[in-house]
């Protein structure tokens, strides 16, 4: 099948692919909020230990587990004739199965607490690293089967619908925690999360993707890594972008501590703190819909700038909140930041560089995001243990503002830069004729 034939088939199936992947995303986010790493899981871990470093490890695994491995899988992913193989075939075992196993592990919490919490961290690390293993292939699949001028709205609407359904999931999860004693409420949360994880996998597996006939030349992993510095040297704007994104993602160091802070500072119950998930999701849902349209029209750079300010304001509100009710605003702002960092932080990498090395840009971008977002919560846990939550919130505020400044004043929008480069090339070609 020739390249024009492949593109024609992709266009014919674009509506179907957008539909099944929207349903997949909605189901995924619905289930994910039964095992929310921002609220549900930190509260679960706090029943076993008051170690802030372990809470930081949880947040670090959540952020870095799926991002850091992506650079190591980019060489493999960009040579897959069908990118769908990663998320559909491997994803069933490395991403979905560990969620299913969390429920029986939680049943051990009463009789074998040490074994239970150890099994939980092993399963959570398995899931997050599994997501990282297939993430580049999944992103490359979306970039391949969904035309560029519809990607922003696709992901915005998908995550918007997903967070709306996620609010329902969060409400049900809060009822589970309110109605059932520990660990039963969490067992029901893990079961519900696992069911929806398998539902989302089913719809993802329906994606229609033609096989690529032309693939990049095969190179060893060592040769591939040796070529990465040349990619960065050739694209200084991308390098500056990575610095700004590193700082912005570091500003999320406090997000995983907000629910536990509320419980400890105001003496809330798990069920009361669980309602903050709804505020987080409201912020995500509204932002996802807005950001999708904004990104398609104005680019992903401005979305990331707004998200950096939202992350900074989220911790600023937490610093001055006089009552636990005000903290809902902090979670809504954090949801806005999560939406922008996830949506545009992922999609913007597809606009740097040439299509044939798209997976490399995705991998570099994701690994830098993972390094900052993964190390930041662990550093944040150390800060919370040594200087307290106010010191942690101030540090996160500084990182957020610094990331905004770099992104705003040092980085050129890659979409605009690419258009300018293409126009210049066309003008030079016309002049030579």
N, C-alpha and C positions, 0 to 999 in steps of 0.2 A: 504494500500500500504506500503510495507516494505521499509526500508532505502535504500537497494540496488536498488529496483525498482524506488524509487524517484530519486536517483542519475542517473540512466539510462535514465529516462525521461528528466531530466535536461540536460544531455549531448546531447540527441537527438534534443532537442529544443534550444540548446545554440546558434546556428547560427541565428535562427529566432529571439530569444530574443536580441541578440547583434544588429541585424539589426534594429528592431523596436525601441530599446532604443537609438540607434545612431540617428535615424531620430527624435525621441522625443527630444534629447539633442540639435540637430541642430536647430530645430524649437524654442525650449525654448530660446536658446542664441540669435537667430535672433530677437525674440520679445523683449527679455530683454534689448537690446541696444536701443530700442525706449524709454525706461524708465530707462536709466542707472543711478544708484545711485552715480556714480563717476563724471558724467558730466551733463547729462540732468536734473536730479532732483535738484541738488544744484543750477543750473542756474534758474530753475523754482521757487524755494523757494526764491531766491535772488530778484525776482520781487516784493515780498510781504514785505520783511524785510531784514535789513542788520545785523541782530543778528547772531553773530558767534556761539553762544550757540545753536541756532536752527539748524544751519548747522551741528554742532557737533551732535545734537540729531538725525538728519537725517542719518548721517553716522553711529551713534551708533545703531540705529534701524536696519539699513541694515546689520550690522555685527552681532549684538547680538540677534536680533529678531528670526532668524532661528536657531541659535546655542544654546542659553541658555536653551530653553525648552526641549532639547533633553534628558537630564538626567531624566527629570520628565516623559518622555514618554517611556523610555527604558523598564521598567518593563512590560508595556502594549504591546509594540511592540514585545518583544521576546516571548510572548505567543500567538501571532496571527498565526493560522495555515497557512494562506496565507498573507505574508507581503504586498502584492499588495493592500490589502484593504485600507491601510493608504493613499498612494499617489494617487490611482485611484478613490476610492469612496469618501473619505473625501476631497482629494485635490481639487476636482472640486469646492467645496464651500469655503474652507478656504484659498486657494492659488490663484485660477484663477478669481473668481468672483470680488474681490476687485479691480483688475486691470481694469476690465470692467467699474466699477463705478467711476474710476478716471476721465474719460472724461466728464461726466455731472457735476462733482464737479468743474472741471476747467472752465466750461462755466460761473460759478458764479463769476469769478475773477474780472470782470469789475464792476458789480453792487453790489456784496456782498463779497468783498475781505476777510474780517475776517472769514466769514462762509466758503468760498472756501478753504482757507489755513488750517483751522481747520479740515474740511472734508478730505482734502488730507492727513494730518498726521494720522487721525483715520484710513483711508483706507490703508495707507502704513504700519501702525503698525499691522492692521488686517492681511494683506498679509504676512508680515515677521514672525509674530507669528504663522500664519497658516502653513507656510513652516516648522517652527520648530516643530509643532505638528506632522507632517507626515515624517519628515526627517529621523529619525531612522528606521522607517519601510521601507522607500525607499532604504536606504543604505543596510539594511538587505536583502531586495529583490534582489538587485544587487549582493550582496555577495553570495546569494543562487543560482541564476539562471545563473550567469556567472562564469565559473571556475577560480580559483585563478591565474593560469598562463596566463590568458588573460585579467585580470582586468585592469592592468596598461595601456596596449595598447588600450583597449576598451575606458577607460575614456580619455586617451590622444587624440585618434583619434576623439572621440565624441566632446570633447571641442574644439579640433583643427578645425573641420568642423564647429562647432557652432560659433567660433569666426570669421572664414572667412565669414560665412553668416552674422554674427553680424556686420562686417565691411560694408556690403551692407546696413544693417539696420541703422547703424550709419550715413552713407552717406545720406540716405533718410531722416533721422531725422534732419540732418543739413540743408537739403533743405527745409524741413517744416518750421524750425525756421527762415530761411533766407527769405522765400517767404511770410509767413503769419505773421501778427502782433500778439503780445501777446493779449489774450492767445490762439488764434486759432491754431498756430503752435504746441503748446503743446497738444491741444485737439486731433489733428491728430496723434501725437506721441502716446498718450495713447490708442487711438482706434486701431492703428496698433499693439501695444504691447498686447492688449487684444485678438485680433484675433489670433495671433501666440501662445498665452498662451493656448487657447482652442485647437488649432491644435496639440500642443505638448501633451496635456492631452489625446487626442484621440489615439495617437500612444502608449503612456505609457499604456493605458488601454488594449492594445492588448497583453501584456506580458503573456506568458504561464508559470504559476507557480503551481506546484503540492502542495497539502496541506501536512503539516507536521503531522505525526501521533504521534510522541513523542515530548512533549513540557516540558519546565521547570516547576517545581511545582509552584502552585499558592501561592503567598505571598502578604500580604498587602503592600501598598506603604510605610508605616512606617517601617515594617520589612525589606523591600528592602533597604531603605536608611540606616538603622542600619548596614546592611551588607557591605556597600560601603567602610568604613575605612579598613576593613579586606582585600578587594581587593587591595587597595593601599599599605598596609603594606606588603602584600605577593609579590608585584612586585615593588621593589625599582627603577628598571630601568624605568618603566612606570611613576613613580613619578618624576624622573629627566627629563624625556621627557616632562611632562606637564609644568615644570618650563621653559624649553627652548622654548616651543611653546607659553606660555603666553607672554614671552618677544618678540618673533618674531611677534606675532599678534599685540602687542602694537605698533610696529614700523609702522603700517599702519595708525596711527593717523593723518597723514598729507595728505593721498591720496585723501580724499573727499574735501580737500581745494585747490588742485592744480589748478582746472579750474577757481574757483572764484578768486584765487590769480592772475592768468594770466589776467583776465578781469580787476581787480582793478589796478594791477601794470602797465599794458601796454595799458589799455583802449580798449581792444578788444570787438567786438560784440559777442552776444550769438552764432551766426552762426560760427564765427571764432573759438571761444573756443570749440564749438561742434566738430570741426575737430580733437581735441585731442583724442576723443573717438576712432578714427581710429588708431592712434598710440598705444593707450592702447591695442586695439584688435590685432594689428600686433604682439606686444610683447607677448600677450596671445597665439595667434595661433601658432607661431613658438615654443614657450616654451612648449605648451601642447603636440605637436607632439614629441619633443625631450624628455620631461620629462616622457612620457608614456613608451617609449622604455628604458630609463635609469632606471626607477623604476622597471620594470620587470627584468632587468639584474642585477642591483646593489642595489636595495632597495630604499625605500622612504626617508630614512634619508638623503642621499646625496642631493636629490632633495630639501628638506627643507633647507639644508645649503645654497645651491645656491640661493634659494628664499630669504632667510634672507639677504644675501649680496646684492641682487638686490633691495630689499626694501630700504636698507641703501644708496646705490648708487643713487637711484631715487631722494631722498631728497637732497643728496649732489649736484647733477646736478642742481636741482631747486635753491639751494642756490647761485650758481655761474653763472647761465644762464644769458648771457649778452643781449639776444634777445628772443622774444617769440618763435622763430623758434627752438631754442635749447631745449625748454621745451618739444618738441616732444620726445626727447631722455629720458627725465624723465618719461613721460607717458609710453613709451615702456618698461622701466625697471620696472615701477609699474605693468604693465601688466604681465611681467615675474614673479614677486612676487605673484600676484593674482593667476596666473596659478598654481604655485607650492604649495602655501598655500591651495588652494582649492582642487587640485587633491591629492597630497600626504598627506596633513593635514587630509583629510577624509579617504583615503585608508589605511594609516599606522595603524590606530586603529584596523583594521581587522586582523592585524598580531600579536597583543598582546593578551595573554590569550587564553583560550580554546574556541572552537566554540560554546559551549552551553551558554556561557556568553558573546558572541561577542557583543550583543546589549548593555550590561553594559559598556564595554570598549568604544564603539562608543558614548554612552551617556555622559560618563565622559569627554572624549576627546573633544566632541563638546561643552559641557557647559563651559569648561575651555577656549576653543578658543573663544567662544562667550563673556565670561566675559571680557577677555582682549581686543578683537577686538571691543566690544561694548562700554566699558568705555573709551578706548583710544581716540576716536574721540571727545567725550564730554570733556575730559581733554584737548585734542588738541584745541578745540574751546575756552576754557578758556585761554590757552596759547596764542593763536592768538590774543585774545582780550586784554591781559595784556602786553605781551612782543613782539607781532607782529609775522608775518609769519617766519622771520629768526629764532627766538627762538623756534617756533614750529618745524621747519625743523631740527634744531640741536638736539632737544629732540628725534625726531623720528630716527635720525641717530644713536644716542647712544643706543636706545632700539634694533635696528636692529643688531648692532655689538655684543651687549651682548647676544642676542638670538642665534646668530651664534656660539659664543664661547661656550655656554652651550651645544648646540646640537652637536657641533663638538667634544668636549673634555670630556663630561660627560655622554653621552648617547650611549648605545650599540645598534646596528641595531637589531630590534626584529626578523627579518627574520633569521639573522645569529645566534642569541641567541637561537631561536627555533630549528634550525637545529642541533646546538651543544647539546641542551638538549635531542632531540630525539636520536641522535647518542650515547650519554652517556647512555640513558635508554636502548637502544638496546644492547650496549656492556655489561651492567650489567645483562640484561636478559640472554644473551648468556653465560656469565661466571657462572651464577647460574645453568644453564642447565649442 
